[in-house]
């Protein structure tokens, strides 16, 4: 799956990052690291549950890791940032537009 990351500073001088593919793998790692750096991180992903058929997911679930947008938002917050998990299907324009409209409303 593709992953992208965008960071910006909003008018309130808060650092905001948007990470897609954020529920697992490198995307999850980047999202949590941005949280450690004090960002408000919008973690976007299609995953509402772990997918046991994926080898990486099997390992993560065995380690007790929940691979959902909600769990990565919690991990970001636990790391010191503000985590916002959002279900977004990056193959659907409406889903992308809705996510960025919400982010713009929340961050100014």
C-alpha positions in Angstrom: 0.0 0.0 0.0 1.2 3.5 -0.7 2.1 5.8 2.1 2.4 9.6 2.1 3.2 12.2 4.7 2.6 15.9 4.8 3.5 18.3 7.5 2.5 21.9 8.0 2.2 24.6 10.7 -1.3 26.0 11.0 -2.1 29.6 12.0 -2.2 28.6 15.7 1.4 27.5 15.4 0.6 23.9 16.0 2.5 21.3 14.0 0.2 19.1 12.0 1.1 16.0 10.1 -1.0 13.8 7.8 0.2 10.2 7.3 -1.5 7.7 5.1 -1.1 4.0 5.5 -0.7 4.8 9.1 -2.2 1.7 10.7 0.8 -0.6 10.1 4.4 -0.9 9.1 6.4 2.2 8.2 3.4 4.5 8.1 2.6 3.5 11.7 6.2 4.0 12.8 6.4 7.5 11.2 3.1 8.5 12.7 4.2 7.5 16.2 7.6 9.2 15.8 5.9 12.4 14.7 3.8 12.1 17.9 7.0 11.9 19.9 8.1 15.1 18.2 4.9 16.8 19.5 2.9 16.9 16.3 -0.9 16.6 16.0 -0.9 13.5 13.7 -3.9 12.6 11.5 -3.3 8.9 10.9 -5.2 7.8 7.8 -5.8 4.2 6.8 -8.4 1.8 5.5 -7.8 -0.6 8.3 -10.6 -1.0 10.8 -9.2 -4.3 11.9 -6.1 -6.4 11.8 -5.8 -8.7 8.8 -4.5 -12.1 10.0 -3.7 -13.3 6.5 -0.9 -10.8 6.2 2.4 -12.1 7.6 3.3 -8.7 9.2 -0.1 -8.6 10.8 0.3 -12.1 12.2 3.5 -11.0 13.9 2.0 -7.8 15.2 -1.1 -9.5 16.6 1.1 -12.1 18.2 2.9 -9.2 19.9 -0.4 -7.8 21.1 -0.5 -4.9 18.6 -3.9 -3.8 17.3 -3.5 -2.6 13.7 -6.4 -0.1 13.4 -6.6 3.7 13.0 -7.9 3.9 16.5 -5.0 2.1 18.0 -2.4 4.1 16.1 -4.1 7.3 17.3 -3.8 6.0 20.9 -0.1 5.2 20.3 0.5 8.7 19.0 -1.1 10.3 22.0 0.8 8.0 24.4 4.0 9.1 22.6 3.3 12.7 23.5 1.5 14.0 20.4 -2.2 14.3 19.6 -3.4 11.3 17.6 -6.4 11.5 15.3 -7.3 8.2 13.6 -9.4 8.5 10.4 -10.7 5.7 8.1 -9.9 6.9 4.6 -9.9 4.8 1.4 -7.2 6.5 -0.7 -8.7 5.0 -3.9 -11.9 6.9 -3.4 -11.9 10.7 -4.1 -14.9 11.3 -1.9 -13.2 9.7 1.0 -10.0 11.7 0.5 -11.9 15.0 0.1 -14.0 14.3 3.2 -10.9 13.6 5.3 -9.1 16.7 4.3 -12.2 18.9 4.8 -12.4 17.5 8.3 -8.7 18.1 8.9 -9.0 21.7 7.6 -12.0 22.3 9.9 -10.2 21.0 13.0 -6.8 22.6 12.4 -7.7 26.0 10.9 
